[in-house]
Amino acid sequence: MPEHHVPAHQGIHPPKIETFDVAAGTNIDPKGFVRSVDIYRAEPWGLYMGRPADHRQFHYMESWLLPSLRIRVTIFHFNPGHERDQDYYIDIGEFTASEDSWRSVDHYLDIIVREGRDAYLEDVDELLAAHQAGLLSVEAASAAVLTATTVMSGIAAHEHSLKKWLAAHGIALQWRSPAS
């Protein structure tokens, strides 16, 4: 299991909100930074985003927002020395689309997937602390737990494969590697 983050009681934050401005070709991260996006691609079941990242641990990220499943699936392209034993990082939350942009509200829970091997849940303590602090309603917290258990069960029932579980929902994610 991974190391735990800072205990929730030492700095719980409100749900992270992110904007995916397809028309402008930008991504406004939870801290308000406007990031240039290389590519957006919309499918009937979701939105793909690929963009560079100036993070010390990774240099590029690819994400799919899948509103009907209440998840965001991300592949991080790690910098040397920061590699992690993970294939996919799944955020649990709410994802909504308008004509020109999408919006995400993160509901704290994350799932780390090692394709064909296992998946594990992170940040339950953050979810509970956020609810206790009044930052997340009972309905939103319950939906997050239900989503996480559905995703975990689905992946396990499909040979620990996110790809196979998504295929059962008619979803085939396509990824693109960065040029650099």
N, C-alpha and C positions, 0 to 999 in steps of 0.2 A: 504494500500500500504506500501511497505517496506521503510525504511529510505534510502535516497540516499547516494551513496558513495562520496568520495572526489570529488568536482567539477573537471571536465575534464581539465579545464584551469590550475589547480594547479598541474599537473603532468601526463599528458597524456603519455601513454606508447605505444611502437610499438605493433603490433599484437603479441599475445603470441603464441609461436611455441612449440609443444610438440612432442616427438618421442615415439612410442610404439614399442619397439624392441622385437618382438615375439620370434625370434631365441635365444636371450640372456635372455629372461624372465625378462626384465627390462622396466621401463617407465622413460624417461628423461623429467622432468617437465620443465615448462617455464623458471625457474631460473637456469637450468642446472644440478640440482640434479638428480642422478641416483637412482631410487627407485626399489626395488625388487617387482615383481608381483607374486601373488599366482597362478593366472590362467589367461590364454588367451584362448578364444574360438572363432574361425572364423565360420561365417555362410555366405551363399551367399550374404546376404544383409548387413553384418556388422561384427564388431569385438567387443567382450566382454573383459573387463579387470576387475579383482578384486584384490585389493592390500591394505595392511595396510597403514595408514597415521599417521604421527607424528605432525599433526596439533592440535592446542589447542582446536579447536571446534569440530573436528571429528576424529575418530580413524580408520575408514575404508571407502573405496569408491569403488563403482562399476559403471562402465561406459560402454555404448554401443556407438560405432562410427558408424553412419549410413550415408555413403557418398552420396547415391542417394537423401537423404532428406536434406543434408547439415547440420546435427545436431549431437550433442553428448548428450546423455541422461545419467544423473548421479543420483545415490542414495547415499547420504552421511549418514553414521552411526554416529550420533552425540554423543559427550560425555555428561554426565549428566550436566545439567545446560546450555547447548548450543543448545538444541533442537529447531528446527524451524518448523513452520506450513507449511510444503511442502512435497510433495511426490517425485517429480522429479525436477531436475535442468537441463535445456536444454541450451547448448551453441550453438550458430550459427557460422558456419565457413566453412572451406574447409578441407576435409578429404581424404587423398590419401593413397593407399596401394602399396607396392612393394612386392617382394617375401618373405622377412623376416621381414619387419617392416612397420608400418603405421606412418603417419605424420598428425598433425592437425595444422591449422592456425586459431586462434580464431578471429572472426570478431565483438567482443565487445558485441553484443546483447545477452541477456540471457532471458529465459522464466522460470518462476517459476510455477509449476503445482501442484494444489491441486486436486487430482483425483476425478472426479465427482462433483467438486464444481466450480473451476475457474482456470484461468491461467492469468498471467500478465507479461508484458514486462519490462525489466530493461536495463539501461545503454545506452539509446538513446543518451544522452548527450556525452558519451564517443565516440560513433560511429561518431557523427558529428564533435567533436573536432579532432578526429584522421584523418578524411577526410580533415578537414580544415588545419591541420598541415602537410598534404602531406604523412601521414602514411598509408592511405588506398585510393585506386583509386576510381573513380566514379563507375566503373563497380563492384568492390568488395563491396562497400557501398550499391549500388543499389541491388545487389544480396542478401546481408544480410537483407535488409528491405523486399524484396520480400519473402525470406525464412521465416522471422519472421511472416509476415502477413499470409502466407500460413499455417504455423504451428498453429498460434492462431486461424485462421478461421476453420481449420480442427478439432482441439480439441473442439472448441465450437459447431461445427456441429455434433459432436459425443458425445453429452451429457457431455461435458467438461471432456472427458476421453481420455487421451493419449493412453491407451491400445486399445480402440476401433478405434481410428484414425489410429494407426499403423497397426492394424488387417486389416483395409480396404486397406492397402498397402501390405498385405501379410507378415507382420512382427509381430512375437510374441516374445517379449523379455523375457528371463529367467534370474532370479536373484538368487544369492546364498548368504546366510548370512555368515558372518565370524564366525569362530569357537569360538572366544572370545566375 
